[in-house]
Amino acid sequence: MDAAEFAIGAVAVSFAIALAALIPAVLRLAILPAVVLEILFGVAIGPQGMGLVHHNEILDVLSELGLAILFLIAGLEINPGQVRGAPTQLALRGWVLSLAIGLVLGFGGQALGLFSGGGFVAIAIATTAIGALMPILKDAGLLAPPYGPFVLASGAVGEALPLVALSLALAGVAGFGTQSVVLVLFAATGLLAIALAGRIRQLPLPPLFHETMSSSGQFPIRFAVFLTISFALFGQSLGLDLVLGAFVAGAVLRTLLPEDLHDDLMQRLSAVGYGFLIPIFFVTSGTELDIAALAGSQTAIALVPVFVLMMLIARGVPVLILFRGVLGIRQRIALAFHSATQLPLVVAIAAIAVEQGAMPGWCGASLVVAGVVTVIVFPGLAALALKTGGTRSG
């Protein structure tokens, strides 16, 4: 790729990022979230659109870093004190049931000849896009009890455990035992790092975070990036997905920093992440989406609503069943829609499945488009359920 071609691609990506933020702000009735616009603009400027952006290593690195920052923020956002107890226990039980339902639907659909890669489909439809949901939940004031802890726990489990399942699936049957040991090793390392962070928090080091937060050095931000890259690369070196390491880095960072710095750090990381790096991940994901294969196949188009329904069943049914004792019916309906909102991991899982040859490009594109539909439709339906019935538990 020559310099001129790279410059054109860089300008196109940066313009797409700016436009994706501008449109929802100007058109206040716009139903498309920025993340969806970023993917659509990526398709438009990619090889199957205007051909302004092509694969290159610089964009790949920035995209991977954006994905890592997205999950760092998700890990940092989860407050263990809020989700401890019933929220986490129910979320874990709900996800196990989600995976079981996903396996039935995934391999059932594969047996019927609807699609291939049933295992990858099962994991994808058992995810929750807590990273993409967080701004929506925060703006709507839904992070506080009684509803907030349950949606946060469901989202955290719905992002972390699918990564574990994906790692095991990629290991294959022959490497299942080895990969299980690797996951235990990584989990033990993460728990040790969190415990160590709790000890360090009691030392004179934390005041250093206060003193440098507003300086030109921005040490807490730089330290956050260091943790993210270190844990992500450590996870990758063990054969795990980088987002699992980034998620753990967020948990470590939250434990390490004083409570009164969390909001300030979150704002600064959000500025770097949502303002620059995270949109690059979604735009480049759009450039790699096989829309031509999707548009050229009636089967692929027909599969989109099928995948949407599978996502709602896999994540929504466990909520309706298991959360009856702690949430009212309308809250459970809302949580079902929020839990079934999926996209970032679906994009990653579909890309891996296509790259592994487990499914064709048109099938991966159908899965991603279904995730896009959930982001567009499900949060609105959840808000409608809560608005109609209030946020009363019962």
C-alpha positions in Angstrom: 0.0 0.0 0.0 1.5 3.3 -1.1 1.4 6.5 1.0 -1.4 8.1 -1.0 -3.7 5.1 -0.6 -3.0 5.0 3.1 -3.7 8.7 3.5 -7.0 8.4 1.6 -8.0 5.5 3.9 -7.0 7.3 7.1 -9.1 10.4 6.1 -12.0 8.2 5.1 -12.0 6.3 8.5 -11.6 9.5 10.5 -14.5 11.1 8.6 -16.7 8.1 9.1 -15.9 8.2 12.9 -16.8 11.9 13.1 -20.0 11.5 11.0 -21.2 8.5 13.1 -21.1 10.7 16.2 -22.5 13.8 14.5 -25.7 12.2 13.0 -27.3 10.9 16.3 -26.4 14.3 17.9 -28.0 16.4 15.2 -30.9 14.1 14.4 -32.1 13.5 17.9 -34.8 11.1 16.7 -32.2 8.9 14.9 -32.8 5.3 15.9 -29.3 4.1 14.8 -26.7 4.1 17.6 -23.3 5.4 16.8 -21.8 1.9 16.9 -24.2 0.7 14.1 -23.4 3.8 12.0 -19.7 3.1 12.4 -20.2 -0.4 11.0 -22.4 0.8 8.1 -19.9 3.6 7.2 -17.2 1.0 7.3 -19.1 -1.1 4.7 -19.6 2.1 2.6 -15.9 3.1 2.5 -14.5 -0.5 2.4 -13.5 -2.7 -0.5 -17.2 -3.6 -1.2 -18.3 0.0 -1.1 -16.3 3.0 -2.4 -13.0 1.2 -2.0 -11.4 3.9 0.0 -10.1 1.7 2.8 -8.2 -1.5 2.4 -6.5 -3.9 4.8 -3.3 -2.5 6.3 -1.3 -3.3 9.4 -1.6 0.2 11.0 -5.4 0.0 11.0 -5.3 -3.5 12.3 -3.2 -2.5 15.3 -5.4 0.5 16.0 -8.5 -1.7 15.7 -7.2 -4.3 18.1 -6.2 -1.6 20.6 -9.7 -0.1 20.3 -11.3 -3.5 21.0 -9.0 -3.9 24.0 -9.9 -0.5 25.4 -13.6 -1.3 24.9 -13.3 -4.3 27.2 -11.0 -2.4 29.6 -13.8 0.1 30.1 -16.3 -2.7 30.5 -14.1 -4.3 33.2 -13.5 -1.0 34.9 -17.3 -0.2 34.9 -18.3 -3.3 36.8 -18.6 -2.6 40.6 -18.1 -5.9 42.5 -19.9 -4.4 45.5 -23.0 -3.8 43.4 -23.2 -7.2 41.6 -22.0 -9.4 44.5 -24.5 -12.0 45.7 -27.8 -12.6 43.9 -27.0 -10.6 40.7 -23.8 -12.5 40.0 -25.2 -15.9 41.0 -28.3 -15.5 38.8 -26.2 -14.2 35.9 -23.9 -17.2 36.1 -26.8 -19.6 36.2 -28.5 -17.7 33.4 -25.5 -17.8 31.2 -25.0 -21.6 31.6 -28.6 -22.0 30.6 -28.1 -19.6 27.7 -25.1 -21.7 26.5 -27.2 -24.9 26.7 -30.0 -23.3 24.7 -27.4 -21.9 22.3 -25.9 -25.3 21.7 -29.3 -26.8 21.0 -30.2 -24.0 18.6 -26.7 -23.8 17.0 -26.2 -27.5 16.3 -29.9 -28.0 15.6 -29.7 -25.3 12.9 -26.6 -26.9 11.5 -28.2 -30.3 11.4 -31.1 -28.8 9.5 -28.7 -27.4 7.0 -29.6 -23.7 7.8 -26.0 -22.8 8.5 -22.6 -24.2 9.4 -20.3 -23.5 12.4 -23.0 -24.5 15.0 -20.5 -24.2 17.9 -19.5 -20.7 17.0 -23.1 -19.7 16.5 -24.0 -21.1 20.0 -21.3 -19.1 21.6 -22.1 -15.9 19.7 -25.8 -16.0 20.6 -25.0 -16.5 24.2 -23.2 -13.1 24.5 -24.2 -9.7 25.8 -22.8 -6.4 24.5 -22.3 -4.7 27.9 -19.7 -2.4 26.3 -22.1 -1.1 23.7 -25.0 -1.0 26.2 -23.1 0.9 28.9 -23.6 4.4 27.4 -27.3 3.7 26.8 -27.8 2.4 30.3 -25.9 5.3 31.8 -27.8 7.9 29.9 -31.1 6.3 30.9 -30.1 6.2 34.6 -30.5 2.4 34.7 -27.2 1.5 36.4 -28.6 2.2 40.0 -30.3 -0.5 42.1 -32.6 -2.3 41.9 -32.3 -2.9 38.2 -28.7 -1.8 37.6 -26.8 -4.6 39.5 -28.7 -7.3 37.6 -28.1 -5.8 34.1 -24.4 -5.2 35.0 -23.9 -8.7 36.3 -25.7 -10.2 33.3 -23.7 -8.1 30.9 -20.3 -8.8 32.6 -20.9 -12.6 32.6 -22.3 -12.4 29.1 -19.0 -10.9 27.9 -16.5 -12.8 30.0 -17.7 -16.4 29.9 -18.3 -16.5 26.1 -14.6 -15.6 25.8 -13.7 -18.6 27.9 -16.0 -20.9 25.8 -14.5 -19.5 22.6 -11.0 -20.2 23.9 -12.0 -23.8 24.6 -13.7 -24.1 21.2 -10.6 -22.9 19.4 -8.5 -25.4 21.3 -10.4 -28.3 19.8 -11.1 -31.6 21.3 -7.4 -32.6 21.2 -6.3 -29.5 23.1 -9.3 -29.2 25.4 -7.5 -30.4 28.5 -4.4 -28.3 27.8 -6.6 -25.2 27.2 -8.5 -25.8 30.4 -5.3 -25.7 32.3 -4.3 -22.5 30.5 -7.6 -20.9 31.4 -7.2 -21.9 35.1 -3.6 -20.5 35.0 -4.9 -17.2 33.5 -7.8 -17.0 36.0 -5.4 -17.6 38.9 -3.1 -14.9 37.6 -5.9 -12.5 37.2 -7.2 -13.1 40.7 -3.7 -12.8 42.1 -3.3 -9.5 40.3 -6.6 -8.2 41.7 -5.6 -9.3 45.2 -2.2 -7.6 44.8 -3.9 -4.4 43.5 -6.0 -4.4 46.7 -2.9 -4.5 48.8 -1.1 -1.8 46.8 -4.1 0.4 47.2 -3.4 0.6 50.9 0.2 1.9 50.2 1.2 5.5 49.7 1.1 4.9 45.9 -2.6 5.8 45.3 -2.0 9.6 46.2 0.3 9.5 43.1 -2.8 8.8 41.0 -4.5 11.9 42.5 -1.5 14.1 41.9 -0.9 13.1 38.3 -4.5 12.7 37.0 -4.7 16.3 35.8 -1.1 16.8 34.9 0.4 16.6 31.4 1.8 13.2 32.3 -1.6 11.6 32.8 0.0 8.7 34.7 -3.3 6.9 35.5 -4.2 6.8 31.8 -0.8 5.6 30.7 -0.8 3.0 33.4 -4.3 1.8 32.3 -3.0 1.4 28.7 0.1 -0.4 30.0 -2.1 -2.8 32.0 -4.4 -3.4 29.0 -1.7 -4.2 26.6 0.2 -6.4 29.1 -2.8 -8.5 30.1 -4.1 -8.7 26.5 -0.7 -9.9 25.2 -0.3 -12.3 28.2 -3.7 -13.8 27.3 -2.8 -14.0 23.6 0.5 -15.7 24.5 -1.5 -18.4 26.2 -3.8 -18.8 23.2 -6.7 -16.8 24.6 -8.5 -13.9 23.0 -7.0 -10.5 23.8 -10.4 -9.1 25.1 -10.3 -11.5 28.0 -7.0 -10.0 29.2 -8.3 -6.4 28.7 -11.4 -7.2 30.7 -9.3 -8.5 33.6 -7.1 -5.4 33.3 -10.2 -3.3 33.9 -11.0 -5.2 37.1 -7.4 -4.9 38.3 -7.4 -1.1 37.6 -10.7 -0.6 39.4 -9.4 -2.4 42.5 -6.1 -0.5 42.5 -7.5 3.1 42.2 -9.2 5.0 45.0 -13.0 5.1 44.7 -13.1 8.8 44.1 -11.0 8.6 41.0 -13.1 6.0 39.2 -15.4 8.5 37.5 -12.6 10.9 36.5 -10.6 8.0 35.0 -13.6 6.6 33.2 -14.3 10.0 31.6 -10.7 10.3 30.4 -10.6 6.7 29.1 -13.9 7.2 27.4 -12.6 10.2 25.6 -9.6 8.2 24.3 -11.6 5.1 23.7 -15.0 6.2 22.4 -13.5 9.3 20.8 -10.8 7.6 18.8 -9.8 3.9 19.2 -13.1 2.1 19.7 -14.8 3.6 16.6 -11.8 2.4 14.5 -12.6 -1.2 15.6 -16.2 -0.9 14.5 -15.4 0.9 11.2 -12.8 -1.6 10.2 -15.1 -4.4 11.2 -17.6 -2.9 8.7 -14.9 -2.8 6.0 -14.3 -6.5 6.4 -18.0 -7.5 6.5 -18.9 -9.6 3.5 -22.0 -7.7 2.5 -21.7 -8.7 -1.1 -22.1 -12.4 -0.2 -25.0 -11.5 2.1 -26.8 -9.5 -0.5 -26.3 -12.2 -3.1 -27.8 -15.0 -1.0 -31.5 -15.2 -0.2 -30.6 -17.8 2.4 -28.2 -15.3 4.1 -30.9 -12.6 4.2 -33.5 -15.0 5.5 -31.1 -16.1 8.3 -30.8 -12.6 9.8 -34.3 -12.7 11.5 -33.6 -16.3 12.5 -30.4 -15.3 14.2 -32.1 -12.4 15.9 -34.8 -14.7 17.3 -32.1 -17.2 18.4 -30.3 -14.4 20.3 -33.4 -13.4 22.1 -34.3 -16.9 23.0 -30.8 -17.9 24.2 -30.3 -14.8 26.4 -33.9 -13.8 27.1 -35.5 -17.1 28.2 -33.1 -17.7 31.1 -33.8 -14.2 32.5 -37.6 -14.7 32.4 -37.3 -18.1 34.2 -34.5 -17.5 36.7 -35.1 -13.9 37.8 -38.7 -14.3 38.9 -38.0 -13.9 42.6 -36.0 -10.7 42.4 -37.5 -8.7 39.5 -41.0 -7.8 38.3 -42.3 -9.1 35.0 -41.6 -5.9 33.1 -38.1 -5.6 34.6 -37.5 -9.2 33.5 -38.7 -8.4 30.0 -36.4 -5.4 29.9 -33.5 -7.4 31.2 -34.2 -10.1 28.6 -33.9 -7.5 25.8 -30.8 -5.9 27.3 -29.1 -9.3 27.8 -29.9 -10.3 24.2 -28.3 -7.1 22.8 -25.2 -8.3 21.1 -22.6 -7.0 18.7 -18.8 -6.6 19.6 -18.3 -10.3 20.4 -20.5 -11.4 17.6 -18.3 -9.5 15.2 -15.2 -11.1 16.7 -16.6 -14.6 16.8 -18.0 -14.4 13.3 -14.6 -13.2 12.0 -12.8 -16.0 13.7 -15.3 -18.6 12.5 -15.0 -17.4 8.9 -11.2 -17.3 9.2 -11.1 -20.8 10.6 -13.3 -22.1 7.7 -16.1 -23.1 10.1 -18.6 -21.0 8.2 -18.8 -19.1 4.9 -18.5 -15.3 4.6 -22.2 -14.9 3.9 -23.1 -16.8 7.1 -20.7 -14.6 9.2 -22.2 -11.5 7.6 -25.8 -12.7 8.6 -24.7 -13.2 12.2 -23.1 -9.8 12.4 -26.2 -8.1 10.8 -28.4 -9.9 13.3 -26.2 -8.4 16.1 -26.7 -5.0 14.5 -30.4 -5.5 14.6 -30.4 -6.3 18.3 -28.4 -3.1 19.0 -30.9 -1.0 17.1 -34.1 -2.7 18.4 -33.7 -4.4 21.7 -32.5 -1.4 24.0 -35.6 0.6 22.8 -37.9 -2.3 23.6 -36.3 -2.7 27.0 -36.7 1.1 27.7 -40.4 0.8 26.6 -41.0 -2.1 29.0 -39.4 -0.2 31.9 -41.2 3.0 31.1 -44.5 1.3 30.9 -44.1 -0.7 34.1 -41.6 1.4 36.1 -38.6 0.0 37.8 -40.4 -1.5 40.7 -39.2 -4.9 41.8 -41.6 -7.6 42.8 
